[in-house]
Amino acid sequence: MDFDNSPDSWMSVVGKAVLIPSEGALVAVDRATGRELWRKEPRRKEKDYSYAVSGDAVVFLEGNGVPGGPELVEVIEPADGRTLWQASADDVVVFDKAIYTVECARGRDDCSSMRHDIRSGTPTWATPAGGAVDEDTVGVRHRRAAAEPALVAIAVADPASTAKRPWALVEASTGTVLPGRAEHHAWYNLAAGDLLVATDHHASSGSGICLVSITATDARSDAERYRGAVYSGRRKNGECQNTLAPAFDDQFIGAGTRIAAVTDSGAPQLFDLATGTTVWTGSGTGSPLDGDERSLLFSEFADQGALSLFDIATGSTKWTVPDPGFGPTATRQRPTIVAGDRVVVGGFLESAGGYVTIVFDRDSGRELQRYRGYLCGAGTDWVAVDAHRDGQHALEFHR
């Protein structure tokens, strides 16, 4: 099969099933043997689907071939490929315990939002006040759906608001839309406690300053709580990275309300969205690559450079390793996964004449293993690479 190696389509493991996104279908194989368990093909011939692991279910999302057109969402039992439920909607957002669908009657200004239980599809509430639902979260999860927050960002049709296409927060438990409003900047919109946080990554467009402006509004009173700023990393050629999570545009790297970012001088930092303050500043220069609730991985530049792992609690540098030498071009960017006791990095290595995947020990930074092939996914106890042997794709699953 032809594997899809883009970071937003990496492989996942759920139970005994390994999920492999190929060009023609999402294929599930047995983790122990590699035997095919089931496959799900999109209705259209060309690949027009994505997937996420939500709790203990697989969510298969398929477009209709029309940009901006409705999507089909299908929730699948991973053990046998059985369809649990399906629906069609204009927009779909997947969390670990719920799916949000948006249906629009007459354009994007006349939409309603609905929350569904992940296993049964049962609607728990619907609100006519909502438009698009935002899936922005803190914490990279590598094709696993984020934990459903208590408050979810939602675009609202609000003639009384002075903000352009305003955003608000809706209570996940009740569907109640809170009164706080934030202006839409086409970047991140999410809750940090009871704050509605919105970011603008083009606040200093053209100035050469990699500024990311942040506004935080009390979702229940509509009072502005703070205006702050962090910075994005730079590529080696000096261009701003803009996003704070290069491979996952709808997620911040970090944990809780704290995100990995950069200071105005280019140093790594941990910033708390709930307070609008810097928790710590790390040594050297860097750009966020990946991380979890234990550690944050930065590289010297957004596309190249030495790799450094920071303790998320203290900001101390756990280790630094030299630049692996991967090529910086768009088609050769480094996929990176911090999982379990490992840090896994991949990319195109000119000296090796192809793609290479390197596994480091999380505690020491010592190189444990090097595989020839493109990194397709990794978890706490596994790594998969597309080895591409003799001109053919050959998926290798290592435990």
C-alpha positions in Angstrom: 0.0 0.0 0.0 1.1 3.6 -0.4 1.5 5.2 3.0 0.6 8.8 3.7 3.6 10.2 5.5 2.3 13.7 6.4 2.4 14.4 10.1 -1.4 15.0 10.3 -1.9 11.4 9.0 0.6 9.5 11.1 -0.1 6.0 12.3 -1.8 5.3 15.6 -2.3 2.3 17.9 -5.6 1.7 19.7 -6.0 -1.6 21.5 -4.7 -4.4 19.3 -5.2 -2.4 16.1 -2.5 -0.4 14.3 -4.1 2.2 12.1 -2.3 2.9 8.8 -3.5 5.8 6.6 -2.8 4.8 3.0 -3.7 6.7 -0.1 -6.8 4.6 -0.8 -8.0 3.6 2.6 -7.5 3.7 6.4 -6.2 0.2 7.1 -6.2 -1.5 10.5 -3.8 -4.4 11.1 -3.2 -6.6 14.1 -0.4 -5.2 16.3 1.2 -8.6 17.0 1.1 -10.1 13.5 0.5 -7.3 10.9 -2.6 -9.2 9.7 -5.2 -6.9 8.2 -8.2 -6.6 10.5 -10.4 -4.2 8.4 -10.2 -1.2 6.0 -12.3 1.8 5.5 -12.3 3.4 2.0 -13.6 6.9 1.2 -16.6 7.0 -1.0 -14.7 9.0 -3.6 -11.9 7.4 -5.5 -9.3 10.1 -4.6 -8.0 10.2 -1.0 -10.2 12.8 0.8 -10.3 11.7 4.4 -8.6 12.0 7.8 -9.0 10.2 11.1 -8.5 10.5 14.8 -8.4 8.1 17.8 -11.1 9.3 20.2 -11.1 7.4 23.5 -11.4 3.8 22.4 -13.0 4.6 19.1 -11.8 5.6 15.6 -13.3 8.6 14.0 -13.2 8.6 10.2 -13.8 12.0 8.5 -14.5 12.2 4.8 -15.1 15.3 2.6 -17.5 15.4 -0.3 -14.9 16.7 -2.8 -16.2 20.3 -2.6 -14.1 22.8 -0.6 -16.1 24.0 2.4 -18.7 21.4 1.7 -20.2 19.0 4.2 -18.3 16.2 5.8 -19.3 12.6 6.7 -18.2 11.6 10.2 -18.2 7.9 11.0 -17.3 6.4 14.4 -15.7 2.9 14.1 -15.0 0.1 16.6 -11.3 -0.4 16.2 -11.3 -4.2 16.9 -13.5 -5.2 14.0 -14.2 -2.0 11.9 -17.9 -2.0 12.8 -19.6 1.3 12.3 -21.1 2.6 15.6 -22.8 5.6 14.1 -22.4 8.2 11.4 -23.7 11.7 10.4 -23.1 14.4 7.9 -22.3 18.0 8.9 -20.7 21.2 7.5 -18.0 21.1 10.2 -16.8 18.4 12.6 -14.6 18.7 15.6 -13.5 15.6 17.5 -12.6 15.4 21.2 -11.9 12.3 23.4 -15.5 11.9 24.7 -17.6 13.9 22.2 -18.0 15.0 18.6 -19.2 18.5 17.8 -21.0 19.0 14.5 -22.0 22.3 12.8 -24.8 22.6 10.3 -25.4 25.8 8.3 -28.7 26.6 6.6 -27.9 29.8 4.7 -24.2 30.4 4.8 -21.8 30.6 7.7 -23.8 33.3 9.5 -26.8 30.9 10.1 -25.4 27.9 11.8 -26.2 25.6 14.7 -23.8 23.5 16.8 -24.5 20.1 18.4 -22.6 17.9 20.8 -22.7 14.1 20.4 -21.6 11.3 22.7 -18.6 9.6 21.1 -19.8 6.0 21.4 -23.5 6.3 20.8 -23.8 9.5 18.7 -26.6 10.7 21.0 -27.0 14.5 20.9 -26.5 15.9 24.4 -27.4 19.5 23.4 -27.7 21.9 20.5 -27.3 25.6 20.3 -28.6 27.9 17.4 -26.1 30.6 18.6 -23.0 28.8 17.4 -21.1 28.6 14.2 -17.7 26.9 13.8 -16.4 25.1 16.8 -12.6 25.4 17.4 -10.5 22.4 18.2 -7.5 24.4 19.5 -6.0 22.8 22.6 -2.8 22.7 24.6 -0.8 19.5 24.2 0.3 17.6 21.1 -1.3 14.1 20.9 -0.3 12.6 17.6 -3.6 11.7 16.0 -5.3 11.2 19.3 -8.2 13.5 20.0 -7.7 16.1 22.7 -9.5 15.8 26.0 -12.8 17.7 25.8 -12.4 21.0 27.7 -15.0 22.2 30.1 -15.4 25.3 27.9 -15.1 25.0 24.1 -14.4 27.9 21.7 -17.2 28.6 19.3 -17.8 31.3 16.6 -21.1 33.1 17.2 -23.4 35.3 15.1 -23.7 38.3 17.4 -24.9 41.6 15.9 -24.4 43.3 19.3 -20.7 42.5 19.3 -18.1 45.0 18.0 -15.7 42.2 17.2 -15.5 40.9 13.6 -16.8 37.3 13.5 -16.7 37.1 17.3 -15.7 34.0 19.3 -17.2 32.9 22.6 -17.0 29.9 24.9 -19.7 27.3 25.3 -20.1 25.1 28.4 -19.5 21.5 27.2 -21.9 20.1 29.8 -24.9 22.3 29.0 -24.4 24.0 25.7 -24.7 27.4 27.3 -22.9 30.1 25.3 -21.1 32.5 27.7 -21.2 36.3 27.2 -17.5 37.0 26.7 -16.4 37.8 23.1 -13.1 37.9 21.3 -12.2 39.1 17.8 -11.5 36.5 15.2 -7.9 36.5 13.9 -7.9 33.1 12.1 -5.3 31.7 14.6 -5.9 30.1 18.0 -9.1 30.4 20.1 -9.4 28.4 23.3 -10.2 28.4 27.0 -7.7 28.8 29.7 -9.7 28.3 32.8 -12.6 30.8 32.5 -10.6 33.0 30.1 -11.4 33.1 26.4 -7.9 33.4 24.8 -7.3 34.5 21.2 -4.0 34.9 19.4 -2.8 36.9 16.4 0.4 35.6 14.8 0.4 38.4 12.2 0.3 41.2 14.7 3.7 42.5 13.4 3.4 41.3 9.8 6.3 42.5 7.7 8.3 43.9 10.6 10.6 40.9 11.0 9.5 40.6 14.6 8.0 37.1 15.2 5.3 38.5 17.5 2.3 36.5 18.7 -0.2 38.8 20.4 -2.5 37.3 23.0 -5.8 38.7 24.4 -7.6 37.1 27.3 -11.3 37.9 28.1 -13.3 36.7 31.1 -15.8 34.4 29.4 -18.5 35.0 32.0 -18.2 38.8 32.4 -16.8 39.9 29.0 -14.1 41.9 30.8 -10.7 42.0 29.3 -8.2 40.4 31.7 -4.9 41.0 30.0 -3.1 41.6 26.7 0.2 39.8 26.3 2.7 38.6 23.8 5.0 35.7 23.0 7.2 35.0 20.0 7.5 32.2 17.5 10.8 30.6 16.5 12.7 31.4 13.3 13.9 29.2 10.5 17.6 29.1 9.9 17.2 31.7 7.0 15.7 34.1 9.5 12.1 33.8 8.5 9.5 33.6 11.3 7.9 30.2 12.0 4.6 31.9 12.9 3.0 28.8 14.4 4.0 27.6 17.8 3.6 23.9 16.9 5.0 23.4 13.4 3.4 20.0 12.6 0.1 20.5 14.5 -1.5 23.9 13.6 -4.5 23.3 15.9 -2.5 22.5 19.0 -0.1 24.4 21.3 2.8 22.4 22.7 2.6 22.3 26.4 0.3 21.1 29.2 -2.7 22.5 31.0 -2.8 26.3 30.4 1.0 26.5 29.8 2.4 26.7 26.3 5.9 26.4 24.8 6.9 29.6 23.0 9.9 31.9 22.4 11.0 35.2 24.1 11.7 38.4 22.2 15.4 37.5 22.4 14.8 34.0 20.9 15.1 31.9 24.1 12.7 29.1 24.9 10.0 29.9 27.3 7.0 28.4 29.0 4.0 30.9 29.1 0.9 30.5 31.2 -2.3 31.5 29.2 -4.3 31.7 32.5 -2.2 34.4 34.0 -0.5 36.1 31.0 3.0 35.6 32.5 6.2 33.7 31.7 6.7 30.7 34.0 10.3 30.2 33.0 12.9 31.1 30.4 15.3 28.5 29.1 18.9 28.8 28.0 20.1 29.3 24.5 17.8 29.9 21.5 15.1 27.6 20.2 11.8 26.9 18.5 9.2 24.4 20.0 9.0 21.0 18.3 7.1 18.8 20.6 6.4 17.9 24.2 4.1 16.6 26.9 3.3 17.1 30.6 6.9 16.1 31.4 9.2 17.7 28.9 9.5 20.2 26.0 11.6 19.6 22.9 13.1 22.7 21.2 15.4 22.9 18.2 17.9 25.8 17.7 15.9 26.8 14.6 12.4 25.9 13.5 13.8 23.8 10.7 17.3 22.9 11.6 19.8 22.9 14.5 20.7 21.2 17.7 17.9 19.6 19.8 17.4 20.4 23.5 15.0 18.8 25.9 13.7 21.0 28.8 12.1 19.9 32.1 8.6 21.4 31.9 8.4 22.1 35.6 11.7 23.9 36.1 12.9 24.9 32.6 16.3 23.2 33.3 18.0 21.7 30.2 18.0 17.9 30.5 20.2 17.4 27.5 21.3 18.8 24.1 22.3 16.8 21.1 23.9 18.2 17.9 21.9 18.9 14.7 21.2 15.4 13.2 21.7 17.1 9.8 18.3 16.7 8.3 17.4 18.7 5.2 15.3 21.9 5.9 13.1 22.0 2.9 9.3 21.8 3.2 9.1 18.2 1.9 11.9 17.1 4.3 10.9 18.7 7.6 11.6 16.8 10.7 8.7 14.9 12.2 9.2 14.6 16.0 7.5 12.6 18.7 8.0 12.8 22.4 6.4 9.7 23.9 7.0 7.5 26.9 10.7 7.3 27.6 11.7 8.1 24.1 12.2 11.1 21.8 11.9 10.1 18.1 13.1 12.4 15.3 13.0 11.8 11.6 14.0 13.5 8.4 15.9 13.4 5.1 19.6 12.9 5.7 21.7 13.7 2.6 24.7 11.7 3.8 22.5 8.6 4.1 20.8 9.1 0.8 17.3 9.0 2.2 15.0 9.3 5.2 16.3 8.3 8.6 14.5 7.9 12.0 16.5 8.3 15.2 15.4 7.2 18.7 16.8 9.0 21.7 16.5 8.1 25.4 14.3 10.8 27.0 16.4 10.9 30.3 19.9 11.1 28.9 19.6 12.1 25.2 21.7 9.0 24.3 20.9 7.7 20.8 19.3 4.2 21.1 18.5 3.3 17.6 18.6 4.5 14.0 16.3 3.2 11.3 16.4 3.8 7.5 13.0 5.1 6.6 10.5 7.9 7.1 9.0 8.2 10.6 5.3 7.3 10.3 4.4 7.3 14.0 5.5 6.4 17.5 4.0 5.7 20.9 5.2 4.8 24.4 6.5 1.4 23.3 6.6 1.4 19.5 7.9 3.2 16.4 6.9 2.8 12.7 8.9 3.7 9.6 8.3 3.6 5.9 11.4 1.8 4.9 10.9 2.1 1.1 12.9 -1.0 0.0 13.8 -1.6 -3.7 11.5 1.1 -4.8 8.5 -0.2 -2.9 7.0 1.0 0.4 7.7 -1.4 3.2 6.2 -0.5 6.6 8.3 -1.6 9.5 6.7 -1.7 13.0 9.3 -1.9 15.8 8.5 -2.6 19.5 
